[in-house]
Amino acid sequence: MALEIRNLSRKFQHGEREFYALKDVNLTVRQGDFITITGRSGSGKSTLLNLIAGLLAPTDGDILWNAKKVSRTSDEEASFFRNVQIGYVMQGNAALANLSVWENVCLPWQLYPREGDVKERAEKLLEQVGIAHLKDSYPAQLSGGEIKRMSIARALINHPGLLLADEPTGDLDKDNTEEIMRLFREIADQGTTVIVVTHELDTLRYGDLTYSMEQGRLSSQGNKIL
């Protein structure tokens, strides 16, 4: 198995009130699985992704990647793990406006020394997501769908074992939504574990297994095979 989450909880303080955004979540995901998670806004979906990515520390519980505990690490260790093992497509526009498409995609590669040809890797990914012709353009010149494709290419540049996507089709039209979901399906079929958070029920059919999140608790809805 690739990802194992054990009794994961995250508590926040709001004024004098404490509340759990996530409570006793358990999840096991195998390599190459495509998991979709649905639920209302504020149900804890984004908190779960941020915990998996190491952007938040859990209040209780553990996260294991390939049987190695990756929760409760130092900021430096979490940053390295995130860069090497995780690709994260966040909500909204996470592009750096002063960098070209090419530079945005290559950025994670350059954060830590590594072997390989970033030029060849970036060209392959830009072709795969269908925006190779826009490599010298800047984010302000792109449509919402093109920015999302650039974000996916950037998330994949380091050959991650796990791809996280938070509402990746929320601002896209039907055609772009279907193309992005088919791309995620292809990525999973190639062996990358994929977890997508979504509000759009018609996208669930692309995944292998769907979970629902309600008031910080995760429950399985069953298989949704394309």
PyMOL CGO cylinders between C-alpha atoms (Angstrom):
from pymol import cmd
from pymol.cgo import CYLINDER

trace = [
    CYLINDER, 0.00, 0.00, 0.00, 1.13, 3.58, -0.60, 0.3, 1, 1, 1, 1, 1, 1,
    CYLINDER, 1.13, 3.58, -0.60, -0.81, 5.80, 1.83, 0.3, 1, 1, 1, 1, 1, 1,
    CYLINDER, -0.81, 5.80, 1.83, -2.18, 4.87, 5.24, 0.3, 1, 1, 1, 1, 1, 1,
    CYLINDER, -2.18, 4.87, 5.24, -4.03, 7.30, 7.51, 0.3, 1, 1, 1, 1, 1, 1,
    CYLINDER, -4.03, 7.30, 7.51, -4.69, 6.21, 11.08, 0.3, 1, 1, 1, 1, 1, 1,
    CYLINDER, -4.69, 6.21, 11.08, -7.17, 7.93, 13.43, 0.3, 1, 1, 1, 1, 1, 1,
    CYLINDER, -7.17, 7.93, 13.43, -6.28, 11.35, 12.01, 0.3, 1, 1, 1, 1, 1, 1,
    CYLINDER, -6.28, 11.35, 12.01, -7.73, 14.43, 13.71, 0.3, 1, 1, 1, 1, 1, 1,
    CYLINDER, -7.73, 14.43, 13.71, -7.11, 18.13, 13.41, 0.3, 1, 1, 1, 1, 1, 1,
    CYLINDER, -7.11, 18.13, 13.41, -8.42, 20.64, 15.97, 0.3, 1, 1, 1, 1, 1, 1,
    CYLINDER, -8.42, 20.64, 15.97, -8.58, 24.41, 15.47, 0.3, 1, 1, 1, 1, 1, 1,
    CYLINDER, -8.58, 24.41, 15.47, -9.11, 27.31, 17.86, 0.3, 1, 1, 1, 1, 1, 1,
    CYLINDER, -9.11, 27.31, 17.86, -11.63, 30.00, 16.89, 0.3, 1, 1, 1, 1, 1, 1,
    CYLINDER, -11.63, 30.00, 16.89, -11.69, 32.63, 19.61, 0.3, 1, 1, 1, 1, 1, 1,
    CYLINDER, -11.69, 32.63, 19.61, -12.50, 30.77, 22.81, 0.3, 1, 1, 1, 1, 1, 1,
    CYLINDER, -12.50, 30.77, 22.81, -14.08, 27.87, 20.93, 0.3, 1, 1, 1, 1, 1, 1,
    CYLINDER, -14.08, 27.87, 20.93, -12.26, 24.73, 19.88, 0.3, 1, 1, 1, 1, 1, 1,
    CYLINDER, -12.26, 24.73, 19.88, -13.56, 22.58, 17.06, 0.3, 1, 1, 1, 1, 1, 1,
    CYLINDER, -13.56, 22.58, 17.06, -12.45, 19.57, 15.03, 0.3, 1, 1, 1, 1, 1, 1,
    CYLINDER, -12.45, 19.57, 15.03, -12.13, 20.14, 11.29, 0.3, 1, 1, 1, 1, 1, 1,
    CYLINDER, -12.13, 20.14, 11.29, -11.17, 16.45, 11.01, 0.3, 1, 1, 1, 1, 1, 1,
    CYLINDER, -11.17, 16.45, 11.01, -12.05, 13.69, 13.45, 0.3, 1, 1, 1, 1, 1, 1,
    CYLINDER, -12.05, 13.69, 13.45, -10.74, 10.10, 13.60, 0.3, 1, 1, 1, 1, 1, 1,
    CYLINDER, -10.74, 10.10, 13.60, -10.20, 9.68, 9.84, 0.3, 1, 1, 1, 1, 1, 1,
    CYLINDER, -10.20, 9.68, 9.84, -8.89, 6.33, 8.61, 0.3, 1, 1, 1, 1, 1, 1,
    CYLINDER, -8.89, 6.33, 8.61, -7.96, 5.68, 5.00, 0.3, 1, 1, 1, 1, 1, 1,
    CYLINDER, -7.96, 5.68, 5.00, -5.81, 3.20, 3.09, 0.3, 1, 1, 1, 1, 1, 1,
    CYLINDER, -5.81, 3.20, 3.09, -4.89, 3.90, -0.53, 0.3, 1, 1, 1, 1, 1, 1,
    CYLINDER, -4.89, 3.90, -0.53, -2.87, 1.57, -2.75, 0.3, 1, 1, 1, 1, 1, 1,
    CYLINDER, -2.87, 1.57, -2.75, -0.39, 2.61, -5.41, 0.3, 1, 1, 1, 1, 1, 1,
    CYLINDER, -0.39, 2.61, -5.41, -2.22, 3.61, -8.58, 0.3, 1, 1, 1, 1, 1, 1,
    CYLINDER, -2.22, 3.61, -8.58, -5.61, 4.02, -6.89, 0.3, 1, 1, 1, 1, 1, 1,
    CYLINDER, -5.61, 4.02, -6.89, -7.75, 6.96, -7.98, 0.3, 1, 1, 1, 1, 1, 1,
    CYLINDER, -7.75, 6.96, -7.98, -9.77, 8.19, -4.98, 0.3, 1, 1, 1, 1, 1, 1,
    CYLINDER, -9.77, 8.19, -4.98, -12.43, 10.90, -5.11, 0.3, 1, 1, 1, 1, 1, 1,
    CYLINDER, -12.43, 10.90, -5.11, -13.70, 12.70, -2.00, 0.3, 1, 1, 1, 1, 1, 1,
    CYLINDER, -13.70, 12.70, -2.00, -16.91, 14.72, -2.01, 0.3, 1, 1, 1, 1, 1, 1,
    CYLINDER, -16.91, 14.72, -2.01, -18.72, 16.76, 0.61, 0.3, 1, 1, 1, 1, 1, 1,
    CYLINDER, -18.72, 16.76, 0.61, -20.04, 20.19, 1.47, 0.3, 1, 1, 1, 1, 1, 1,
    CYLINDER, -20.04, 20.19, 1.47, -17.82, 23.24, 1.89, 0.3, 1, 1, 1, 1, 1, 1,
    CYLINDER, -17.82, 23.24, 1.89, -16.32, 23.25, 5.36, 0.3, 1, 1, 1, 1, 1, 1,
    CYLINDER, -16.32, 23.25, 5.36, -16.66, 19.50, 5.82, 0.3, 1, 1, 1, 1, 1, 1,
    CYLINDER, -16.66, 19.50, 5.82, -12.89, 18.99, 6.17, 0.3, 1, 1, 1, 1, 1, 1,
    CYLINDER, -12.89, 18.99, 6.17, -11.84, 17.90, 2.67, 0.3, 1, 1, 1, 1, 1, 1,
    CYLINDER, -11.84, 17.90, 2.67, -9.16, 20.56, 2.13, 0.3, 1, 1, 1, 1, 1, 1,
    CYLINDER, -9.16, 20.56, 2.13, -7.90, 20.09, 5.69, 0.3, 1, 1, 1, 1, 1, 1,
    CYLINDER, -7.90, 20.09, 5.69, -7.36, 16.41, 4.93, 0.3, 1, 1, 1, 1, 1, 1,
    CYLINDER, -7.36, 16.41, 4.93, -5.33, 17.18, 1.79, 0.3, 1, 1, 1, 1, 1, 1,
    CYLINDER, -5.33, 17.18, 1.79, -3.25, 19.77, 3.64, 0.3, 1, 1, 1, 1, 1, 1,
    CYLINDER, -3.25, 19.77, 3.64, -2.49, 17.25, 6.38, 0.3, 1, 1, 1, 1, 1, 1,
    CYLINDER, -2.49, 17.25, 6.38, -1.44, 14.62, 3.84, 0.3, 1, 1, 1, 1, 1, 1,
    CYLINDER, -1.44, 14.62, 3.84, 0.78, 17.20, 2.11, 0.3, 1, 1, 1, 1, 1, 1,
    CYLINDER, 0.78, 17.20, 2.11, 2.41, 18.20, 5.39, 0.3, 1, 1, 1, 1, 1, 1,
    CYLINDER, 2.41, 18.20, 5.39, 1.13, 21.77, 5.23, 0.3, 1, 1, 1, 1, 1, 1,
    CYLINDER, 1.13, 21.77, 5.23, -0.69, 21.16, 8.52, 0.3, 1, 1, 1, 1, 1, 1,
    CYLINDER, -0.69, 21.16, 8.52, 0.33, 19.01, 11.49, 0.3, 1, 1, 1, 1, 1, 1,
    CYLINDER, 0.33, 19.01, 11.49, -2.27, 16.63, 12.95, 0.3, 1, 1, 1, 1, 1, 1,
    CYLINDER, -2.27, 16.63, 12.95, -3.62, 17.05, 16.45, 0.3, 1, 1, 1, 1, 1, 1,
    CYLINDER, -3.62, 17.05, 16.45, -3.89, 13.28, 16.76, 0.3, 1, 1, 1, 1, 1, 1,
    CYLINDER, -3.89, 13.28, 16.76, -3.22, 10.27, 14.55, 0.3, 1, 1, 1, 1, 1, 1,
    CYLINDER, -3.22, 10.27, 14.55, -0.61, 9.37, 11.98, 0.3, 1, 1, 1, 1, 1, 1,
    CYLINDER, -0.61, 9.37, 11.98, 0.05, 9.46, 8.23, 0.3, 1, 1, 1, 1, 1, 1,
    CYLINDER, 0.05, 9.46, 8.23, 2.26, 6.78, 6.70, 0.3, 1, 1, 1, 1, 1, 1,
    CYLINDER, 2.26, 6.78, 6.70, 3.70, 6.74, 3.19, 0.3, 1, 1, 1, 1, 1, 1,
    CYLINDER, 3.70, 6.74, 3.19, 4.96, 3.34, 2.07, 0.3, 1, 1, 1, 1, 1, 1,
    CYLINDER, 4.96, 3.34, 2.07, 4.91, 2.24, 5.74, 0.3, 1, 1, 1, 1, 1, 1,
    CYLINDER, 4.91, 2.24, 5.74, 7.04, 5.21, 6.88, 0.3, 1, 1, 1, 1, 1, 1,
    CYLINDER, 7.04, 5.21, 6.88, 5.51, 7.76, 9.25, 0.3, 1, 1, 1, 1, 1, 1,
    CYLINDER, 5.51, 7.76, 9.25, 5.55, 11.20, 7.61, 0.3, 1, 1, 1, 1, 1, 1,
    CYLINDER, 5.55, 11.20, 7.61, 3.35, 13.13, 10.03, 0.3, 1, 1, 1, 1, 1, 1,
    CYLINDER, 3.35, 13.13, 10.03, 4.83, 15.13, 12.93, 0.3, 1, 1, 1, 1, 1, 1,
    CYLINDER, 4.83, 15.13, 12.93, 8.09, 15.81, 11.11, 0.3, 1, 1, 1, 1, 1, 1,
    CYLINDER, 8.09, 15.81, 11.11, 10.09, 19.04, 11.08, 0.3, 1, 1, 1, 1, 1, 1,
    CYLINDER, 10.09, 19.04, 11.08, 9.19, 21.77, 8.59, 0.3, 1, 1, 1, 1, 1, 1,
    CYLINDER, 9.19, 21.77, 8.59, 12.33, 20.97, 6.60, 0.3, 1, 1, 1, 1, 1, 1,
    CYLINDER, 12.33, 20.97, 6.60, 11.53, 17.24, 6.45, 0.3, 1, 1, 1, 1, 1, 1,
    CYLINDER, 11.53, 17.24, 6.45, 7.90, 17.94, 5.50, 0.3, 1, 1, 1, 1, 1, 1,
    CYLINDER, 7.90, 17.94, 5.50, 8.99, 20.32, 2.74, 0.3, 1, 1, 1, 1, 1, 1,
    CYLINDER, 8.99, 20.32, 2.74, 11.43, 17.78, 1.31, 0.3, 1, 1, 1, 1, 1, 1,
    CYLINDER, 11.43, 17.78, 1.31, 8.86, 14.97, 1.41, 0.3, 1, 1, 1, 1, 1, 1,
    CYLINDER, 8.86, 14.97, 1.41, 6.25, 17.20, -0.25, 0.3, 1, 1, 1, 1, 1, 1,
    CYLINDER, 6.25, 17.20, -0.25, 8.66, 18.17, -3.02, 0.3, 1, 1, 1, 1, 1, 1,
    CYLINDER, 8.66, 18.17, -3.02, 9.88, 14.66, -3.73, 0.3, 1, 1, 1, 1, 1, 1,
    CYLINDER, 9.88, 14.66, -3.73, 6.77, 12.53, -3.23, 0.3, 1, 1, 1, 1, 1, 1,
    CYLINDER, 6.77, 12.53, -3.23, 3.70, 14.78, -3.61, 0.3, 1, 1, 1, 1, 1, 1,
    CYLINDER, 3.70, 14.78, -3.61, 2.22, 16.79, -6.44, 0.3, 1, 1, 1, 1, 1, 1,
    CYLINDER, 2.22, 16.79, -6.44, -0.46, 19.24, -5.23, 0.3, 1, 1, 1, 1, 1, 1,
    CYLINDER, -0.46, 19.24, -5.23, -2.98, 20.97, -7.49, 0.3, 1, 1, 1, 1, 1, 1,
    CYLINDER, -2.98, 20.97, -7.49, -4.50, 23.56, -5.18, 0.3, 1, 1, 1, 1, 1, 1,
    CYLINDER, -4.50, 23.56, -5.18, -7.78, 25.45, -5.47, 0.3, 1, 1, 1, 1, 1, 1,
    CYLINDER, -7.78, 25.45, -5.47, -7.81, 28.63, -7.49, 0.3, 1, 1, 1, 1, 1, 1,
    CYLINDER, -7.81, 28.63, -7.49, -4.89, 30.13, -9.36, 0.3, 1, 1, 1, 1, 1, 1,
    CYLINDER, -4.89, 30.13, -9.36, -1.57, 29.16, -7.76, 0.3, 1, 1, 1, 1, 1, 1,
    CYLINDER, -1.57, 29.16, -7.76, 0.53, 30.35, -10.70, 0.3, 1, 1, 1, 1, 1, 1,
    CYLINDER, 0.53, 30.35, -10.70, 3.39, 32.78, -10.15, 0.3, 1, 1, 1, 1, 1, 1,
    CYLINDER, 3.39, 32.78, -10.15, 2.47, 35.74, -12.33, 0.3, 1, 1, 1, 1, 1, 1,
    CYLINDER, 2.47, 35.74, -12.33, 6.03, 36.86, -13.06, 0.3, 1, 1, 1, 1, 1, 1,
    CYLINDER, 6.03, 36.86, -13.06, 7.10, 33.44, -14.37, 0.3, 1, 1, 1, 1, 1, 1,
    CYLINDER, 7.10, 33.44, -14.37, 6.29, 31.95, -17.76, 0.3, 1, 1, 1, 1, 1, 1,
    CYLINDER, 6.29, 31.95, -17.76, 4.39, 28.68, -18.12, 0.3, 1, 1, 1, 1, 1, 1,
    CYLINDER, 4.39, 28.68, -18.12, 7.72, 26.91, -18.64, 0.3, 1, 1, 1, 1, 1, 1,
    CYLINDER, 7.72, 26.91, -18.64, 9.27, 28.51, -15.55, 0.3, 1, 1, 1, 1, 1, 1,
    CYLINDER, 9.27, 28.51, -15.55, 6.21, 27.77, -13.40, 0.3, 1, 1, 1, 1, 1, 1,
    CYLINDER, 6.21, 27.77, -13.40, 6.29, 24.10, -14.37, 0.3, 1, 1, 1, 1, 1, 1,
    CYLINDER, 6.29, 24.10, -14.37, 10.04, 23.72, -13.75, 0.3, 1, 1, 1, 1, 1, 1,
    CYLINDER, 10.04, 23.72, -13.75, 10.06, 25.51, -10.38, 0.3, 1, 1, 1, 1, 1, 1,
    CYLINDER, 10.06, 25.51, -10.38, 9.54, 22.47, -8.06, 0.3, 1, 1, 1, 1, 1, 1,
    CYLINDER, 9.54, 22.47, -8.06, 12.40, 20.65, -9.83, 0.3, 1, 1, 1, 1, 1, 1,
    CYLINDER, 12.40, 20.65, -9.83, 14.78, 23.47, -8.99, 0.3, 1, 1, 1, 1, 1, 1,
    CYLINDER, 14.78, 23.47, -8.99, 14.00, 23.66, -5.26, 0.3, 1, 1, 1, 1, 1, 1,
    CYLINDER, 14.00, 23.66, -5.26, 16.17, 20.64, -4.43, 0.3, 1, 1, 1, 1, 1, 1,
    CYLINDER, 16.17, 20.64, -4.43, 19.19, 19.28, -6.35, 0.3, 1, 1, 1, 1, 1, 1,
    CYLINDER, 19.19, 19.28, -6.35, 18.28, 16.24, -8.46, 0.3, 1, 1, 1, 1, 1, 1,
    CYLINDER, 18.28, 16.24, -8.46, 19.50, 14.29, -11.45, 0.3, 1, 1, 1, 1, 1, 1,
    CYLINDER, 19.50, 14.29, -11.45, 17.80, 14.24, -14.81, 0.3, 1, 1, 1, 1, 1, 1,
    CYLINDER, 17.80, 14.24, -14.81, 16.82, 16.54, -17.65, 0.3, 1, 1, 1, 1, 1, 1,
    CYLINDER, 16.82, 16.54, -17.65, 14.19, 19.05, -16.51, 0.3, 1, 1, 1, 1, 1, 1,
    CYLINDER, 14.19, 19.05, -16.51, 13.82, 20.35, -20.09, 0.3, 1, 1, 1, 1, 1, 1,
    CYLINDER, 13.82, 20.35, -20.09, 12.86, 16.94, -21.43, 0.3, 1, 1, 1, 1, 1, 1,
    CYLINDER, 12.86, 16.94, -21.43, 10.51, 16.29, -18.50, 0.3, 1, 1, 1, 1, 1, 1,
    CYLINDER, 10.51, 16.29, -18.50, 8.75, 19.67, -18.79, 0.3, 1, 1, 1, 1, 1, 1,
    CYLINDER, 8.75, 19.67, -18.79, 8.33, 19.35, -22.56, 0.3, 1, 1, 1, 1, 1, 1,
    CYLINDER, 8.33, 19.35, -22.56, 6.76, 15.90, -22.13, 0.3, 1, 1, 1, 1, 1, 1,
    CYLINDER, 6.76, 15.90, -22.13, 4.34, 17.12, -19.46, 0.3, 1, 1, 1, 1, 1, 1,
    CYLINDER, 4.34, 17.12, -19.46, 3.31, 20.24, -21.38, 0.3, 1, 1, 1, 1, 1, 1,
    CYLINDER, 3.31, 20.24, -21.38, 2.57, 18.02, -24.37, 0.3, 1, 1, 1, 1, 1, 1,
    CYLINDER, 2.57, 18.02, -24.37, 0.61, 15.63, -22.15, 0.3, 1, 1, 1, 1, 1, 1,
    CYLINDER, 0.61, 15.63, -22.15, -1.61, 18.39, -20.76, 0.3, 1, 1, 1, 1, 1, 1,
    CYLINDER, -1.61, 18.39, -20.76, -2.01, 20.00, -24.17, 0.3, 1, 1, 1, 1, 1, 1,
    CYLINDER, -2.01, 20.00, -24.17, -0.36, 23.41, -23.68, 0.3, 1, 1, 1, 1, 1, 1,
    CYLINDER, -0.36, 23.41, -23.68, 3.14, 22.94, -25.13, 0.3, 1, 1, 1, 1, 1, 1,
    CYLINDER, 3.14, 22.94, -25.13, 2.42, 25.82, -27.52, 0.3, 1, 1, 1, 1, 1, 1,
    CYLINDER, 2.42, 25.82, -27.52, 1.96, 28.15, -24.54, 0.3, 1, 1, 1, 1, 1, 1,
    CYLINDER, 1.96, 28.15, -24.54, 5.26, 27.46, -22.77, 0.3, 1, 1, 1, 1, 1, 1,
    CYLINDER, 5.26, 27.46, -22.77, 6.53, 31.03, -23.23, 0.3, 1, 1, 1, 1, 1, 1,
    CYLINDER, 6.53, 31.03, -23.23, 3.23, 32.65, -22.23, 0.3, 1, 1, 1, 1, 1, 1,
    CYLINDER, 3.23, 32.65, -22.23, 2.50, 34.15, -18.80, 0.3, 1, 1, 1, 1, 1, 1,
    CYLINDER, 2.50, 34.15, -18.80, -0.42, 33.28, -16.48, 0.3, 1, 1, 1, 1, 1, 1,
    CYLINDER, -0.42, 33.28, -16.48, -2.27, 36.52, -17.28, 0.3, 1, 1, 1, 1, 1, 1,
    CYLINDER, -2.27, 36.52, -17.28, -2.45, 35.39, -20.92, 0.3, 1, 1, 1, 1, 1, 1,
    CYLINDER, -2.45, 35.39, -20.92, -4.03, 32.02, -20.10, 0.3, 1, 1, 1, 1, 1, 1,
    CYLINDER, -4.03, 32.02, -20.10, -7.60, 30.85, -19.66, 0.3, 1, 1, 1, 1, 1, 1,
    CYLINDER, -7.60, 30.85, -19.66, -8.75, 29.15, -16.46, 0.3, 1, 1, 1, 1, 1, 1,
    CYLINDER, -8.75, 29.15, -16.46, -8.48, 25.75, -18.11, 0.3, 1, 1, 1, 1, 1, 1,
    CYLINDER, -8.48, 25.75, -18.11, -4.96, 26.46, -19.37, 0.3, 1, 1, 1, 1, 1, 1,
    CYLINDER, -4.96, 26.46, -19.37, -3.80, 27.59, -15.92, 0.3, 1, 1, 1, 1, 1, 1,
    CYLINDER, -3.80, 27.59, -15.92, -5.22, 24.40, -14.42, 0.3, 1, 1, 1, 1, 1, 1,
    CYLINDER, -5.22, 24.40, -14.42, -3.33, 22.32, -16.99, 0.3, 1, 1, 1, 1, 1, 1,
    CYLINDER, -3.33, 22.32, -16.99, -0.14, 24.20, -16.18, 0.3, 1, 1, 1, 1, 1, 1,
    CYLINDER, -0.14, 24.20, -16.18, -0.71, 23.51, -12.46, 0.3, 1, 1, 1, 1, 1, 1,
    CYLINDER, -0.71, 23.51, -12.46, -1.11, 19.80, -13.17, 0.3, 1, 1, 1, 1, 1, 1,
    CYLINDER, -1.11, 19.80, -13.17, 2.11, 19.71, -15.20, 0.3, 1, 1, 1, 1, 1, 1,
    CYLINDER, 2.11, 19.71, -15.20, 3.93, 21.50, -12.37, 0.3, 1, 1, 1, 1, 1, 1,
    CYLINDER, 3.93, 21.50, -12.37, 2.51, 19.04, -9.83, 0.3, 1, 1, 1, 1, 1, 1,
    CYLINDER, 2.51, 19.04, -9.83, 3.87, 16.12, -11.90, 0.3, 1, 1, 1, 1, 1, 1,
    CYLINDER, 3.87, 16.12, -11.90, 7.32, 17.50, -12.73, 0.3, 1, 1, 1, 1, 1, 1,
    CYLINDER, 7.32, 17.50, -12.73, 9.10, 15.58, -9.94, 0.3, 1, 1, 1, 1, 1, 1,
    CYLINDER, 9.10, 15.58, -9.94, 7.53, 12.18, -10.71, 0.3, 1, 1, 1, 1, 1, 1,
    CYLINDER, 7.53, 12.18, -10.71, 5.43, 12.18, -7.49, 0.3, 1, 1, 1, 1, 1, 1,
    CYLINDER, 5.43, 12.18, -7.49, 4.07, 8.98, -6.08, 0.3, 1, 1, 1, 1, 1, 1,
    CYLINDER, 4.07, 8.98, -6.08, 0.96, 10.83, -4.88, 0.3, 1, 1, 1, 1, 1, 1,
    CYLINDER, 0.96, 10.83, -4.88, -1.05, 13.49, -6.70, 0.3, 1, 1, 1, 1, 1, 1,
    CYLINDER, -1.05, 13.49, -6.70, -3.48, 15.60, -4.63, 0.3, 1, 1, 1, 1, 1, 1,
    CYLINDER, -3.48, 15.60, -4.63, -6.02, 17.84, -6.36, 0.3, 1, 1, 1, 1, 1, 1,
    CYLINDER, -6.02, 17.84, -6.36, -8.38, 20.19, -4.49, 0.3, 1, 1, 1, 1, 1, 1,
    CYLINDER, -8.38, 20.19, -4.49, -11.43, 21.11, -6.58, 0.3, 1, 1, 1, 1, 1, 1,
    CYLINDER, -11.43, 21.11, -6.58, -9.38, 20.97, -9.82, 0.3, 1, 1, 1, 1, 1, 1,
    CYLINDER, -9.38, 20.97, -9.82, -12.42, 21.45, -12.09, 0.3, 1, 1, 1, 1, 1, 1,
    CYLINDER, -12.42, 21.45, -12.09, -14.40, 23.94, -10.00, 0.3, 1, 1, 1, 1, 1, 1,
    CYLINDER, -14.40, 23.94, -10.00, -13.90, 26.85, -12.43, 0.3, 1, 1, 1, 1, 1, 1,
    CYLINDER, -13.90, 26.85, -12.43, -13.87, 24.87, -15.69, 0.3, 1, 1, 1, 1, 1, 1,
    CYLINDER, -13.87, 24.87, -15.69, -16.51, 24.22, -18.34, 0.3, 1, 1, 1, 1, 1, 1,
    CYLINDER, -16.51, 24.22, -18.34, -17.81, 20.74, -19.12, 0.3, 1, 1, 1, 1, 1, 1,
    CYLINDER, -17.81, 20.74, -19.12, -15.33, 19.95, -21.89, 0.3, 1, 1, 1, 1, 1, 1,
    CYLINDER, -15.33, 19.95, -21.89, -12.30, 21.05, -19.86, 0.3, 1, 1, 1, 1, 1, 1,
    CYLINDER, -12.30, 21.05, -19.86, -13.61, 19.21, -16.81, 0.3, 1, 1, 1, 1, 1, 1,
    CYLINDER, -13.61, 19.21, -16.81, -13.86, 15.95, -18.74, 0.3, 1, 1, 1, 1, 1, 1,
    CYLINDER, -13.86, 15.95, -18.74, -10.38, 16.38, -20.22, 0.3, 1, 1, 1, 1, 1, 1,
    CYLINDER, -10.38, 16.38, -20.22, -8.82, 17.06, -16.80, 0.3, 1, 1, 1, 1, 1, 1,
    CYLINDER, -8.82, 17.06, -16.80, -10.56, 14.07, -15.22, 0.3, 1, 1, 1, 1, 1, 1,
    CYLINDER, -10.56, 14.07, -15.22, -9.48, 11.80, -18.09, 0.3, 1, 1, 1, 1, 1, 1,
    CYLINDER, -9.48, 11.80, -18.09, -5.92, 13.03, -17.56, 0.3, 1, 1, 1, 1, 1, 1,
    CYLINDER, -5.92, 13.03, -17.56, -6.10, 12.13, -13.85, 0.3, 1, 1, 1, 1, 1, 1,
    CYLINDER, -6.10, 12.13, -13.85, -7.43, 8.72, -14.83, 0.3, 1, 1, 1, 1, 1, 1,
    CYLINDER, -7.43, 8.72, -14.83, -4.48, 8.25, -17.19, 0.3, 1, 1, 1, 1, 1, 1,
    CYLINDER, -4.48, 8.25, -17.19, -2.01, 9.35, -14.50, 0.3, 1, 1, 1, 1, 1, 1,
    CYLINDER, -2.01, 9.35, -14.50, -3.46, 6.81, -12.04, 0.3, 1, 1, 1, 1, 1, 1,
    CYLINDER, -3.46, 6.81, -12.04, -3.35, 4.07, -14.68, 0.3, 1, 1, 1, 1, 1, 1,
    CYLINDER, -3.35, 4.07, -14.68, 0.36, 4.80, -15.07, 0.3, 1, 1, 1, 1, 1, 1,
    CYLINDER, 0.36, 4.80, -15.07, 0.91, 4.04, -11.36, 0.3, 1, 1, 1, 1, 1, 1,
    CYLINDER, 0.91, 4.04, -11.36, 0.58, 7.37, -9.55, 0.3, 1, 1, 1, 1, 1, 1,
    CYLINDER, 0.58, 7.37, -9.55, -1.83, 7.41, -6.60, 0.3, 1, 1, 1, 1, 1, 1,
    CYLINDER, -1.83, 7.41, -6.60, -4.42, 10.15, -7.17, 0.3, 1, 1, 1, 1, 1, 1,
    CYLINDER, -4.42, 10.15, -7.17, -6.75, 11.79, -4.60, 0.3, 1, 1, 1, 1, 1, 1,
    CYLINDER, -6.75, 11.79, -4.60, -9.21, 14.37, -5.92, 0.3, 1, 1, 1, 1, 1, 1,
    CYLINDER, -9.21, 14.37, -5.92, -11.54, 16.50, -3.79, 0.3, 1, 1, 1, 1, 1, 1,
    CYLINDER, -11.54, 16.50, -3.79, -14.60, 17.62, -5.75, 0.3, 1, 1, 1, 1, 1, 1,
    CYLINDER, -14.60, 17.62, -5.75, -18.12, 19.01, -5.46, 0.3, 1, 1, 1, 1, 1, 1,
    CYLINDER, -18.12, 19.01, -5.46, -19.05, 17.79, -8.94, 0.3, 1, 1, 1, 1, 1, 1,
    CYLINDER, -19.05, 17.79, -8.94, -20.84, 14.47, -8.77, 0.3, 1, 1, 1, 1, 1, 1,
    CYLINDER, -20.84, 14.47, -8.77, -20.54, 13.78, -12.51, 0.3, 1, 1, 1, 1, 1, 1,
    CYLINDER, -20.54, 13.78, -12.51, -16.75, 13.55, -12.15, 0.3, 1, 1, 1, 1, 1, 1,
    CYLINDER, -16.75, 13.55, -12.15, -16.88, 10.71, -9.62, 0.3, 1, 1, 1, 1, 1, 1,
    CYLINDER, -16.88, 10.71, -9.62, -17.19, 8.08, -12.35, 0.3, 1, 1, 1, 1, 1, 1,
    CYLINDER, -17.19, 8.08, -12.35, -13.54, 8.57, -13.27, 0.3, 1, 1, 1, 1, 1, 1,
    CYLINDER, -13.54, 8.57, -13.27, -12.29, 7.30, -9.92, 0.3, 1, 1, 1, 1, 1, 1,
    CYLINDER, -12.29, 7.30, -9.92, -11.97, 3.81, -8.49, 0.3, 1, 1, 1, 1, 1, 1,
    CYLINDER, -11.97, 3.81, -8.49, -13.47, 4.57, -5.07, 0.3, 1, 1, 1, 1, 1, 1,
    CYLINDER, -13.47, 4.57, -5.07, -15.48, 7.49, -3.73, 0.3, 1, 1, 1, 1, 1, 1,
    CYLINDER, -15.48, 7.49, -3.73, -15.57, 8.76, -0.14, 0.3, 1, 1, 1, 1, 1, 1,
    CYLINDER, -15.57, 8.76, -0.14, -17.79, 11.41, 1.40, 0.3, 1, 1, 1, 1, 1, 1,
    CYLINDER, -17.79, 11.41, 1.40, -16.73, 13.87, 4.10, 0.3, 1, 1, 1, 1, 1, 1,
    CYLINDER, -16.73, 13.87, 4.10, -19.25, 15.23, 6.59, 0.3, 1, 1, 1, 1, 1, 1,
    CYLINDER, -19.25, 15.23, 6.59, -18.40, 17.24, 9.69, 0.3, 1, 1, 1, 1, 1, 1,
    CYLINDER, -18.40, 17.24, 9.69, -14.81, 16.07, 9.56, 0.3, 1, 1, 1, 1, 1, 1,
    CYLINDER, -14.81, 16.07, 9.56, -15.59, 12.36, 9.26, 0.3, 1, 1, 1, 1, 1, 1,
    CYLINDER, -15.59, 12.36, 9.26, -14.84, 10.23, 6.22, 0.3, 1, 1, 1, 1, 1, 1,
    CYLINDER, -14.84, 10.23, 6.22, -17.04, 7.39, 4.96, 0.3, 1, 1, 1, 1, 1, 1,
    CYLINDER, -17.04, 7.39, 4.96, -16.89, 5.18, 1.87, 0.3, 1, 1, 1, 1, 1, 1,
    CYLINDER, -16.89, 5.18, 1.87, -19.53, 5.41, -0.86, 0.3, 1, 1, 1, 1, 1, 1,
    CYLINDER, -19.53, 5.41, -0.86, -18.25, 2.53, -2.97, 0.3, 1, 1, 1, 1, 1, 1,
    CYLINDER, -18.25, 2.53, -2.97, -16.66, 1.90, -6.33, 0.3, 1, 1, 1, 1, 1, 1,
    CYLINDER, -16.66, 1.90, -6.33, -17.15, 4.26, -9.28, 0.3, 1, 1, 1, 1, 1, 1,
    CYLINDER, -17.15, 4.26, -9.28, -15.37, 2.58, -12.17, 0.3, 1, 1, 1, 1, 1, 1,
    CYLINDER, -15.37, 2.58, -12.17, -15.33, 4.38, -15.55, 0.3, 1, 1, 1, 1, 1, 1,
]
cmd.load_cgo(trace, "trace")
